[in-house]
Each structure stands twice: as C-alpha cells, then as structure tokens.
Amino acid sequence: MEREKRKFLGVVFQCCKVYARVYINKEKTAYKGMCPRCGKQIELKIGPGGTDTRFFNAH
C-alpha cells in the first residue's frame, strides 16, 4: 500500500533559527504549523494570485 504524499512548505523560523515543514490543512485553504522550539504558530493562506515559492522565512 502506497502512502499519500502530504503537501508541505519549508519554513525557517527566525525566532529560534530552526527549519520545519508546515503542512496543508484538511480544508486545503492554508498551510499551518509552528516553531518546533518555542511553539510560535504560523498560517500561510492559499488563494488566487499566490506564489509558487516552496520555502519561506517566518519572523
């Protein structure tokens, strides 16, 4: 049985200088995640006129 590949974005959390993957939500309206060290939460919304960029810095 083949696993379904989950869509993700790569994020560097500048608060703690760590990299983490942020996964798409069930509704497929945003990517949500948090810093693995301090727990700071981020949400990157999906919409028209967006970007093809797959890696981001969170401040």
N, CA, C and O atoms as a printed pandas DataFrame, in Angstrom:
     atom_number atom_name residue_name chain_id  residue_number  x_coord  y_coord  z_coord
0              1         N          MET        A               1    0.834   -1.182    0.000
1              2        CA          MET        A               1    0.000    0.000    0.000
2              3         C          MET        A               1    0.880    1.246    0.000
3              4         O          MET        A               1    1.797    1.365    0.813
4              5         N          GLU        A               2    0.598    2.170   -0.912
5              6        CA          GLU        A               2    1.408    3.380   -1.041
6              7         C          GLU        A               2    0.825    4.505   -0.189
7              8         O          GLU        A               2   -0.384    4.739   -0.200
8              9         N          ARG        A               3    1.692    5.200    0.549
9             10        CA          ARG        A               3    1.256    6.325    1.384
10            11         C          ARG        A               3    0.959    7.542    0.526
11            12         O          ARG        A               3    1.630    7.791   -0.476
12            13         N          GLU        A               4   -0.056    8.296    0.931
13            14        CA          GLU        A               4   -0.373    9.551    0.255
14            15         C          GLU        A               4    0.663   10.595    0.651
15            16         O          GLU        A               4    0.959   10.761    1.834
16            17         N          LYS        A               5    1.210   11.291   -0.327
17            18        CA          LYS        A               5    2.202   12.331   -0.041
18            19         C          LYS        A               5    1.477   13.589    0.408
19            20         O          LYS        A               5    0.573   14.071   -0.276
20            21         N          ARG        A               6    1.876   14.120    1.565
21            22        CA          ARG        A               6    1.273   15.336    2.102
22            23         C          ARG        A               6    2.013   16.553    1.568
23            24         O          ARG        A               6    3.243   16.584    1.555
24            25         N          LYS        A               7    1.261   17.550    1.130
25            26        CA          LYS        A               7    1.872   18.783    0.638
26            27         C          LYS        A               7    2.418   19.577    1.812
27            28         O          LYS        A               7    1.800   19.652    2.874
28            29         N          PHE        A               8    3.593   20.170    1.601
29            30        CA          PHE        A               8    4.206   20.957    2.671
30            31         C          PHE        A               8    5.002   22.111    2.095
31            32         O          PHE        A               8    5.347   22.130    0.914
32            33         N          LEU        A               9    5.288   23.083    2.969
33            34        CA          LEU        A               9    6.198   24.181    2.673
34            35         C          LEU        A               9    7.346   24.096    3.659
35            36         O          LEU        A               9    7.160   23.649    4.791
36            37         N          GLY        A              10    8.518   24.514    3.245
37            38        CA          GLY        A              10    9.666   24.583    4.142
38            39         C          GLY        A              10    9.740   25.973    4.751
39            40         O          GLY        A              10    9.660   26.973    4.038
40            41         N          VAL        A              11    9.893   26.039    6.070
41            42        CA          VAL        A              11    9.919   27.329    6.765
42            43         C          VAL        A              11   11.101   27.381    7.724
43            44         O          VAL        A              11   11.330   26.447    8.493
44            45         N          VAL        A              12   11.851   28.486    7.674
45            46        CA          VAL        A              12   12.872   28.751    8.686
46            47         C          VAL        A              12   12.238   29.715    9.683
47            48         O          VAL        A              12   11.900   30.847    9.336
48            49         N          PHE        A              13   12.081   29.261   10.914
49            50        CA          PHE        A              13   11.540   30.097   11.982
50            51         C          PHE        A              13   12.687   30.918   12.550
51            52         O          PHE        A              13   13.541   30.394   13.265
52            53         N          GLN        A              14   12.703   32.208   12.229
53            54        CA          GLN        A              14   13.794   33.084   12.638
54            55         C          GLN        A              14   13.824   33.300   14.150
55            56         O          GLN        A              14   14.867   33.658   14.698
56            57         N          CYS        A              15   12.697   33.087   14.829
57            58        CA          CYS        A              15   12.656   33.263   16.283
58            59         C          CYS        A              15   13.662   32.356   16.978
59            60         O          CYS        A              15   14.274   32.752   17.970
60            61         N          CYS        A              16   13.837   31.135   16.462
61            62        CA          CYS        A              16   14.747   30.161   17.082
62            63         C          CYS        A              16   15.789   29.623   16.108
63            64         O          CYS        A              16   16.564   28.730   16.449
64            65         N          LYS        A              17   15.803   30.178   14.881
65            66        CA          LYS        A              17   16.765   29.765   13.855
66            67         C          LYS        A              17   16.693   28.264   13.565
67            68         O          LYS        A              17   17.717   27.582   13.506
68            69         N          VAL        A              18   15.444   27.751   13.383
69            70        CA          VAL        A              18   15.255   26.336   13.074
70            71         C          VAL        A              18   14.369   26.186   11.843
71            72         O          VAL        A              18   13.531   27.040   11.554
72            73         N          TYR        A              19   14.572   25.081   11.121
73            74        CA          TYR        A              19   13.788   24.746    9.935
74            75         C          TYR        A              19   12.725   23.730   10.320
75            76         O          TYR        A              19   12.963   22.850   11.148
76            77         N          ALA        A              20   11.548   23.859    9.710
77            78        CA          ALA        A              20   10.492   22.865    9.906
78            79         C          ALA        A              20    9.613   22.833    8.662
79            80         O          ALA        A              20    9.573   23.787    7.885
80            81         N          ARG        A              21    8.924   21.738    8.492
81            82        CA          ARG        A              21    7.932   21.637    7.430
82            83         C          ARG        A              21    6.588   22.082    7.989
83            84         O          ARG        A              21    6.262   21.817    9.146
84            85         N          VAL        A              22    5.811   22.767    7.143
85            86        CA          VAL        A              22    4.475   23.225    7.506
86            87         C          VAL        A              22    3.524   22.558    6.515
87            88         O          VAL        A              22    3.683   22.707    5.303
88            89         N          TYR        A              23    2.534   21.823    7.027
89            90        CA          TYR        A              23    1.668   21.014    6.170
90            91         C          TYR        A              23    0.329   21.679    5.886
91            92         O          TYR        A              23   -0.158   22.493    6.670
92            93         N          ILE        A              24   -0.257   21.315    4.743
93            94        CA          ILE        A              24   -1.549   21.854    4.327
94            95         C          ILE        A              24   -2.644   21.333    5.266
95            96         O          ILE        A              24   -2.580   20.198    5.739
96            97         N          ASN        A              25   -3.655   22.184    5.529
97            98        CA          ASN        A              25   -4.745   21.763    6.413
98            99         C          ASN        A              25   -5.735   20.873    5.663
99           100         O          ASN        A              25   -5.647   20.731    4.443
100          101         N          LYS        A              26   -6.671   20.278    6.392
101          102        CA          LYS        A              26   -7.633   19.346    5.786
102          103         C          LYS        A              26   -8.530   20.018    4.759
103          104         O          LYS        A              26   -8.938   19.396    3.778
104          105         N          GLU        A              27   -8.838   21.296    4.988
105          106        CA          GLU        A              27   -9.705   22.034    4.071
106          107         C          GLU        A              27   -8.966   22.496    2.817
107          108         O          GLU        A              27   -9.585   22.971    1.865
108          109         N          LYS        A              28   -7.648   22.357    2.821
109          110        CA          LYS        A              28   -6.780   22.788    1.715
110          111         C          LYS        A              28   -6.896   24.291    1.450
111          112         O          LYS        A              28   -6.857   24.738    0.304
112          113         N          THR        A              29   -7.039   25.068    2.541
113          114        CA          THR        A              29   -7.151   26.524    2.423
114          115         C          THR        A              29   -5.910   27.241    2.931
115          116         O          THR        A              29   -5.735   28.433    2.678
116          117         N          ALA        A              30   -5.045   26.523    3.649
117          118        CA          ALA        A              30   -3.853   27.157    4.226
118          119         C          ALA        A              30   -2.860   26.090    4.665
119          120         O          ALA        A              30   -3.202   24.922    4.851
120          121         N          TYR        A              31   -1.619   26.538    4.824
121          122        CA          TYR        A              31   -0.582   25.715    5.441
122          123         C          TYR        A              31   -0.437   26.220    6.867
123          124         O          TYR        A              31   -0.270   27.419    7.089
124          125         N          LYS        A              32   -0.498   25.306    7.842
125          126        CA          LYS        A              32   -0.396   25.703    9.246
126          127         C          LYS        A              32    0.701   24.906    9.921
127          128         O          LYS        A              32    0.914   23.731    9.622
128          129         N          GLY        A              33    1.393   25.565   10.838
129          130        CA          GLY        A              33    2.434   24.883   11.580
130          131         C          GLY        A              33    2.940   25.757   12.704
131          132         O          GLY        A              33    2.438   26.855   12.943
132          133         N          MET        A              34    3.955   25.240   13.394
133          134        CA          MET        A              34    4.531   26.008   14.489
134          135         C          MET        A              34    6.003   25.702   14.649
135          136         O          MET        A              34    6.502   24.661   14.221
136          137         N          CYS        A              35    6.689   26.653   15.286
137          138        CA          CYS        A              35    8.110   26.501   15.557
138          139         C          CYS        A              35    8.298   25.305   16.482
139          140         O          CYS        A              35    7.632   25.213   17.513
140          141         N          PRO        A              36    9.193   24.392   16.130
141          142        CA          PRO        A              36    9.398   23.212   16.970
142          143         C          PRO        A              36   10.058   23.509   18.315
143          144         O          PRO        A              36   10.041   22.664   19.210
144          145         N          ARG        A              37   10.638   24.699   18.465
145          146        CA          ARG        A              37   11.288   25.042   19.741
146          147         C          ARG        A              37   10.395   25.862   20.656
147          148         O          ARG        A              37   10.187   25.491   21.811
148          149         N          CYS        A              38    9.859   26.986   20.149
149          150        CA          CYS        A              38    9.104   27.889   21.036
150          151         C          CYS        A              38    7.594   27.799   20.848
151          152         O          CYS        A              38    6.843   28.325   21.669
152          153         N          GLY        A              39    7.136   27.146   19.787
153          154        CA          GLY        A              39    5.704   26.964   19.579
154          155         C          GLY        A              39    4.995   28.098   18.856
155          156         O          GLY        A              39    3.769   28.080   18.747
156          157         N          LYS        A              40    5.739   29.093   18.355
157          158        CA          LYS        A              40    5.115   30.188   17.609
158          159         C          LYS        A              40    4.368   29.609   16.414
159          160         O          LYS        A              40    4.927   28.826   15.646
160          161         N          GLN        A              41    3.094   29.998   16.255
161          162        CA          GLN        A              41    2.261   29.454   15.191
162          163         C          GLN        A              41    2.248   30.361   13.973
163          164         O          GLN        A              41    2.311   31.585   14.083
164          165         N          ILE        A              42    2.165   29.720   12.789
165          166        CA          ILE        A              42    2.038   30.471   11.545
166          167         C          ILE        A              42    0.949   29.842   10.694
167          168         O          ILE        A              42    0.625   28.663   10.831
168          169         N          GLU        A              43    0.394   30.665    9.811
169          170        CA          GLU        A              43   -0.595   30.209    8.846
170          171         C          GLU        A              43   -0.322   30.931    7.535
171          172         O          GLU        A              43   -0.275   32.160    7.493
172          173         N          LEU        A              44   -0.143   30.165    6.470
173          174        CA          LEU        A              44    0.080   30.725    5.140
174          175         C          LEU        A              44   -1.138   30.359    4.299
175          176         O          LEU        A              44   -1.321   29.198    3.934
176          177         N          LYS        A              45   -1.964   31.349    3.994
177          178        CA          LYS        A              45   -3.216   31.102    3.283
178          179         C          LYS        A              45   -2.974   30.845    1.805
179          180         O          LYS        A              45   -2.050   31.392    1.202
180          181         N          ILE        A              46   -3.828   29.998    1.236
181          182        CA          ILE        A              46   -3.769   29.651   -0.176
182          183         C          ILE        A              46   -4.857   30.443   -0.887
183          184         O          ILE        A              46   -6.004   30.460   -0.442
184          185         N          GLY        A              47   -4.503   31.098   -1.987
185          186        CA          GLY        A              47   -5.503   31.873   -2.706
186          187         C          GLY        A              47   -5.024   32.272   -4.082
187          188         O          GLY        A              47   -3.873   32.033   -4.446
188          189         N          PRO        A              48   -5.921   32.888   -4.853
189          190        CA          PRO        A              48   -5.539   33.342   -6.194
190          191         C          PRO        A              48   -4.473   34.429   -6.101
191          192         O          PRO        A              48   -4.455   35.224   -5.162
192          193         N          GLY        A              49   -3.599   34.445   -7.079
193          194        CA          GLY        A              49   -2.539   35.448   -7.098
194          195         C          GLY        A              49   -1.415   35.140   -6.135
195          196         O          GLY        A              49   -0.624   36.023   -5.804
196          197         N          GLY        A              50   -1.328   33.902   -5.678
197          198        CA          GLY        A              50   -0.287   33.491   -4.727
198          199         C          GLY        A              50    1.064   33.327   -5.397
199          200         O          GLY        A              50    1.333   33.923   -6.440
200          201         N          THR        A              51    1.904   32.516   -4.788
201          202        CA          THR        A              51    3.266   32.316   -5.272
202          203         C          THR        A              51    3.563   30.829   -5.439
203          204         O          THR        A              51    2.912   29.984   -4.826
204          205         N          ASP        A              52    4.542   30.523   -6.265
205          206        CA          ASP        A              52    4.993   29.137   -6.443
206          207         C          ASP        A              52    6.137   28.801   -5.493
207          208         O          ASP        A              52    6.645   27.680   -5.508
208          209         N          THR        A              53    6.541   29.753   -4.677
209          210        CA          THR        A              53    7.648   29.552   -3.743
210          211         C          THR        A              53    7.298   28.458   -2.741
211          212         O          THR        A              53    6.171   28.403   -2.249
212          213         N          ARG        A              54    8.267   27.581   -2.435
213          214        CA          ARG        A              54    8.034   26.461   -1.517
214          215         C          ARG        A              54    8.794   26.616   -0.204
215          216         O          ARG        A              54    8.603   25.815    0.711
216          217         N          PHE        A              55    9.655   27.636   -0.092
217          218        CA          PHE        A              55   10.444   27.844    1.123
218          219         C          PHE        A              55   10.319   29.294    1.580
219          220         O          PHE        A              55   10.383   30.218    0.770
220          221         N          PHE        A              56   10.138   29.483    2.895
221          222        CA          PHE        A              56    9.877   30.803    3.454
222          223         C          PHE        A              56   10.661   31.012    4.741
223          224         O          PHE        A              56   11.143   30.064    5.360
224          225         N          ASN        A              57   10.778   32.288    5.130
225          226        CA          ASN        A              57   11.308   32.680    6.436
226          227         C          ASN        A              57   10.149   33.252    7.236
227          228         O          ASN        A              57    9.421   34.111    6.739
228          229         N          ALA        A              58    9.969   32.788    8.464
229          230        CA          ALA        A              58    8.926   33.319    9.351
230          231         C          ALA        A              58    9.595   34.171   10.413
231          232         O          ALA        A              58   10.506   33.712   11.100
232          233         N          HIS        A              59    9.143   35.417   10.550
233          234        CA          HIS        A              59    9.721   36.352   11.526
234          235         C          HIS        A              59    8.779   36.551   12.679
235          236         O          HIS        A              59    9.086   37.304   13.604
